[in-house]
Amino acid sequence: MVSLTESFNLKGVVELRKLNILVMGGDARYIDVIRQLSKHDMMVYIVGFNQLEWEEPHIIPLSFKNVVFSNMDAILLPVAGVNESGTVSTVYSDDEKIFLSEAMIAKTPRHCQIYTGLSNAFLDQIAHSQNRNVIPLFARDDIAILNSVPTAEGALQIAMEHTNFTIHRSNIIILGFGRVGITVARLFSAVGAQVTVAVRNPADQARISEMGLTSASIHQLSKEMKDKDICINTIPHEVLNSHVLKHVAKTTLIIDLASAPGGTNFDFAESKGIQAIHALGLPGKVAPQSAGSIIAHVLTTLLQVNETKDY
């Protein structure tokens, strides 16, 4: 069987044709994604970017009503994907509403892959109903680890902007030691902070100690929070609840990096006079070009792998 990118010439030699990629909306990161994709001999059709001008011949701006879904080999959605009704967020579009529906997916070729930063029940359902695959890029370890660098740098920037003391020699506690927590701990330690990392797993505690940092149990958070200047949370469920926050000084800065709704009781923190910042989407805010290059690199690799498959 011939793959989606193969066709036979008159001599029977297999040739590769250009992939047609539809990019639907996105933020500053996607500017670099679009340009990187266009350099890999792909035709990149874009909607939601009519405020920008493009000189690259392989980048084709479209109005949403003119999208021919039956020609698309892959669809790229924004990092946030779609909302519960299928609406796609745009930053560089005037008033044109962009959305994805089951009927649109039904028009795509059967081999069409749908790439998104994050998925949800709506997107999963409409794609599944048409036997199309949804690939949530931000669930991948490679993107998460690479994105942890601009996330950590963004957290450091916030810490510097919202405190009146140096990060050097300040007492910082980091909650969680996953893909983001490790990078955050390493960066803040590198600039001279006194870093404590609160975790559940004894193996993580051993690794934290091996790195020259202080480990603590997440179950003793109330005690550990008492003398900290800054708390950085990476755990995506409420660990900084009202019970813990009762033991936090008003001078402590909380930077919550966990995806919505975060790991902090923000209402209680506000009522107690504690500054708690839910810092979402830092890669796209502090380093959109680098963050876009990360997405483009992984996406290009995935597209090239699918290019050789039979459908």
VMD Tcl script that draws the C-alpha trace (Angstrom):
set ca {
  {0.00 0.00 0.00}
  {1.25 3.49 -0.86}
  {1.55 5.93 2.04}
  {-0.05 9.37 2.18}
  {3.13 10.98 0.89}
  {4.04 8.58 -1.88}
  {3.14 8.49 -5.54}
  {4.57 6.46 -8.46}
  {6.15 8.10 -11.47}
  {6.12 6.55 -14.93}
  {9.22 4.46 -14.16}
  {7.68 2.99 -11.05}
  {9.96 4.92 -8.68}
  {8.37 6.04 -5.47}
  {8.38 9.82 -4.99}
  {7.36 11.83 -1.97}
  {4.85 14.64 -2.27}
  {4.49 17.64 0.02}
  {2.47 17.26 3.18}
  {-0.44 19.65 3.65}
  {-0.53 20.94 7.22}
  {-3.37 23.10 8.57}
  {-2.44 25.33 11.51}
  {-5.56 26.62 13.26}
  {-4.82 29.54 15.57}
  {-2.12 29.81 18.19}
  {0.01 32.32 20.05}
  {3.49 33.79 19.48}
  {5.06 30.33 19.70}
  {3.27 29.27 16.55}
  {4.92 31.94 14.43}
  {8.17 30.01 14.72}
  {6.37 26.67 14.38}
  {4.82 27.76 11.08}
  {8.12 29.03 9.69}
  {10.00 25.90 10.75}
  {7.41 23.61 9.17}
  {7.58 25.55 5.91}
  {11.31 24.86 5.71}
  {10.70 21.10 5.64}
  {9.08 21.02 2.23}
  {5.54 21.11 3.65}
  {2.65 23.26 2.51}
  {1.51 25.09 5.64}
  {-2.03 26.44 5.47}
  {-2.80 28.86 8.31}
  {-5.99 30.38 9.71}
  {-6.15 32.86 12.55}
  {-3.07 34.85 11.56}
  {-4.51 37.52 9.26}
  {-2.82 40.32 11.24}
  {0.60 39.04 10.16}
  {2.41 39.05 6.84}
  {4.34 36.08 5.48}
  {6.94 35.99 2.74}
  {7.67 32.25 2.70}
  {6.19 30.57 -0.41}
  {5.13 27.44 1.48}
  {3.02 29.40 3.98}
  {-0.52 29.95 2.70}
  {-2.83 32.19 4.78}
  {-6.52 31.35 4.44}
  {-9.80 32.67 5.72}
  {-11.51 30.03 7.82}
  {-14.41 29.62 5.37}
  {-11.96 28.71 2.60}
  {-10.27 25.79 4.36}
  {-10.51 22.56 2.35}
  {-10.29 19.93 5.06}
  {-10.26 17.09 2.53}
  {-6.77 18.20 1.43}
  {-5.16 18.19 4.86}
  {-2.75 15.48 6.00}
  {-2.48 16.92 9.51}
  {-4.09 19.61 11.67}
  {-2.22 21.54 14.34}
  {-4.28 23.19 17.08}
  {-3.03 25.74 19.65}
  {-1.32 24.69 22.86}
  {-4.66 24.97 24.68}
  {-6.42 22.94 21.98}
  {-10.13 23.78 21.71}
  {-12.66 24.73 24.36}
  {-15.69 22.64 25.33}
  {-17.60 23.81 22.24}
  {-14.74 23.45 19.77}
  {-13.70 27.10 19.56}
  {-10.03 27.68 18.74}
  {-8.22 30.56 20.42}
  {-6.41 33.07 18.24}
  {-4.06 35.95 19.00}
  {-3.37 37.32 15.53}
  {-6.88 37.28 14.07}
  {-9.31 40.18 13.89}
  {-12.87 38.98 14.44}
  {-13.00 35.71 12.53}
  {-14.28 32.90 14.73}
  {-12.38 29.66 14.26}
  {-13.64 26.31 15.47}
  {-13.28 22.59 14.86}
  {-16.29 20.30 14.55}
  {-16.99 16.64 13.97}
  {-18.25 17.46 10.47}
  {-14.94 19.12 9.59}
  {-12.94 16.17 10.86}
  {-15.17 13.85 8.83}
  {-14.04 15.65 5.66}
  {-10.35 15.00 6.31}
  {-8.52 12.01 4.78}
  {-8.57 8.92 6.98}
  {-4.83 9.25 7.62}
  {-5.16 12.82 8.92}
  {-3.59 13.30 12.36}
  {-4.73 16.00 14.80}
  {-1.95 17.55 16.87}
  {-2.65 19.75 19.88}
  {-0.82 20.97 22.93}
  {-3.51 19.72 25.30}
  {-6.65 17.74 24.58}
  {-10.02 17.60 26.29}
  {-13.15 15.45 26.29}
  {-14.75 17.37 23.40}
  {-11.78 17.03 21.07}
  {-11.22 13.40 22.00}
  {-14.89 12.61 21.34}
  {-15.23 14.25 17.91}
  {-11.95 12.78 16.73}
  {-12.76 9.30 18.03}
  {-16.17 9.40 16.35}
  {-14.38 9.74 13.01}
  {-11.53 7.33 13.80}
  {-8.93 10.09 13.78}
  {-5.98 10.22 16.17}
  {-5.42 13.11 18.58}
  {-1.79 13.58 19.62}
  {-1.43 15.83 22.72}
  {2.11 17.12 22.28}
  {2.46 18.48 25.81}
  {1.86 15.01 27.25}
  {5.16 13.92 25.71}
  {8.25 13.75 27.90}
  {10.52 15.37 25.31}
  {8.41 18.52 24.96}
  {7.70 18.72 28.70}
  {11.38 18.44 29.61}
  {12.53 20.94 26.99}
  {9.72 23.33 27.94}
  {10.76 23.13 31.58}
  {13.72 25.38 30.76}
  {11.73 28.48 29.73}
  {9.24 27.65 32.48}
  {11.99 27.72 35.09}
  {13.47 30.90 33.65}
  {10.03 32.49 33.70}
  {9.58 31.50 37.34}
  {12.94 33.07 38.15}
  {11.90 36.26 36.36}
  {8.65 36.42 38.35}
  {10.54 35.81 41.59}
  {12.92 38.67 40.85}
  {10.13 41.05 39.84}
  {7.89 40.40 42.86}
  {10.42 40.43 45.69}
  {12.62 43.11 47.25}
  {15.47 40.75 48.08}
  {18.00 38.76 46.06}
  {17.25 35.21 45.05}
  {20.79 34.43 46.16}
  {20.66 33.03 49.71}
  {16.86 33.26 49.86}
  {14.91 30.30 51.27}
  {12.92 28.62 48.54}
  {10.71 25.56 48.64}
  {9.73 23.74 45.47}
  {6.75 21.40 45.55}
  {7.18 18.41 43.28}
  {10.18 16.89 41.55}
  {8.84 15.97 38.15}
  {9.90 17.22 34.73}
  {9.39 20.87 35.68}
  {10.34 20.63 39.34}
  {13.78 19.20 38.62}
  {14.69 22.02 36.25}
  {13.30 24.69 38.58}
  {15.26 23.28 41.52}
  {18.47 23.15 39.49}
  {18.12 26.74 38.21}
  {17.30 28.34 41.56}
  {20.12 26.44 43.20}
  {22.50 27.63 40.46}
  {21.77 31.27 41.31}
  {22.54 30.69 44.97}
  {19.14 30.08 46.56}
  {18.77 27.76 49.55}
  {16.51 25.20 47.91}
  {14.23 22.70 49.63}
  {12.19 20.29 47.51}
  {9.07 18.69 49.00}
  {8.14 15.28 47.57}
  {6.39 12.01 48.46}
  {8.77 9.45 47.03}
  {11.83 8.38 49.10}
  {13.73 7.79 45.84}
  {13.13 11.43 44.91}
  {14.37 12.49 48.33}
  {17.57 10.54 47.70}
  {18.08 12.19 44.32}
  {17.43 15.64 45.81}
  {20.07 15.01 48.46}
  {22.48 13.75 45.79}
  {22.05 17.08 43.99}
  {23.13 18.91 47.12}
  {19.64 20.20 47.89}
  {17.44 19.76 50.94}
  {14.59 17.26 50.71}
  {11.36 17.36 52.68}
  {8.19 15.32 52.91}
  {5.13 16.79 51.25}
  {3.17 15.48 54.25}
  {4.97 17.97 56.50}
  {4.27 20.97 54.30}
  {2.73 23.09 57.05}
  {5.96 22.86 59.00}
  {8.24 23.33 56.00}
  {6.45 26.46 54.74}
  {6.97 28.55 57.88}
  {10.34 30.13 57.09}
  {10.28 30.21 53.30}
  {10.65 33.37 51.21}
  {9.31 31.83 48.02}
  {7.23 28.73 47.29}
  {7.10 27.34 43.74}
  {4.46 24.71 43.13}
  {4.55 22.22 40.24}
  {1.97 19.72 41.55}
  {-1.34 19.83 39.60}
  {-3.67 19.33 42.55}
  {-4.35 21.41 45.64}
  {-1.41 20.96 47.98}
  {-1.39 24.54 49.20}
  {-4.81 24.28 50.82}
  {-6.24 26.43 53.59}
  {-4.70 24.24 56.28}
  {-1.20 24.68 54.85}
  {-1.66 28.36 54.02}
  {-2.52 29.12 57.64}
  {1.14 28.48 58.40}
  {2.51 30.65 55.57}
  {3.84 34.13 56.31}
  {2.24 37.04 54.48}
  {5.66 37.92 53.08}
  {5.99 34.58 51.27}
  {5.62 34.72 47.50}
  {3.82 31.76 45.93}
  {4.44 31.00 42.25}
  {2.15 28.23 41.02}
  {3.32 26.61 37.78}
  {0.76 23.79 37.76}
  {-1.81 23.62 34.99}
  {-5.30 24.94 35.71}
  {-6.78 25.04 38.29}
  {-3.34 24.91 39.92}
  {-2.29 23.56 43.29}
  {-3.11 26.60 45.44}
  {-6.26 27.79 47.17}
  {-5.92 31.24 45.64}
  {-9.01 32.66 47.34}
  {-7.77 31.72 50.78}
  {-4.28 33.03 49.98}
  {-5.76 36.37 48.94}
  {-7.91 36.57 52.09}
  {-4.77 36.04 54.17}
  {-2.82 38.68 52.25}
  {-0.42 36.21 50.63}
  {0.72 37.02 47.10}
  {0.00 33.92 44.98}
  {0.64 34.05 41.23}
  {-0.74 31.39 38.91}
  {1.94 31.51 36.21}
  {0.47 29.63 33.26}
  {2.00 29.34 29.79}
  {5.39 30.77 30.73}
  {7.28 29.35 27.72}
  {5.01 31.25 25.35}
  {5.34 34.44 27.37}
  {9.03 34.61 28.22}
  {10.60 32.74 25.29}
  {8.09 32.25 22.45}
  {10.76 31.71 19.80}
  {12.53 29.00 21.78}
  {9.24 27.44 22.83}
  {8.07 27.45 19.22}
  {11.27 25.80 18.06}
  {10.72 23.02 20.61}
  {7.21 22.35 19.32}
  {8.34 22.54 15.69}
  {11.23 20.11 16.21}
  {9.06 17.44 17.84}
  {6.16 17.96 15.44}
  {8.42 17.74 12.38}
  {9.87 14.49 13.70}
  {6.39 13.03 14.22}
  {5.24 14.12 10.78}
  {8.30 12.60 9.14}
  {7.71 9.32 10.98}
  {4.08 9.24 9.83}
  {5.25 10.11 6.33}
  {6.73 6.64 5.89}
  {3.72 4.75 7.23}
  {1.05 3.11 5.15}
  {-2.52 4.17 5.68}
}
mol new
graphics top color blue
foreach p $ca { graphics top sphere $p radius 0.5 }
foreach p [lrange $ca 0 end-1] q [lrange $ca 1 end] { graphics top cylinder $p $q radius 0.2 }
display resetview
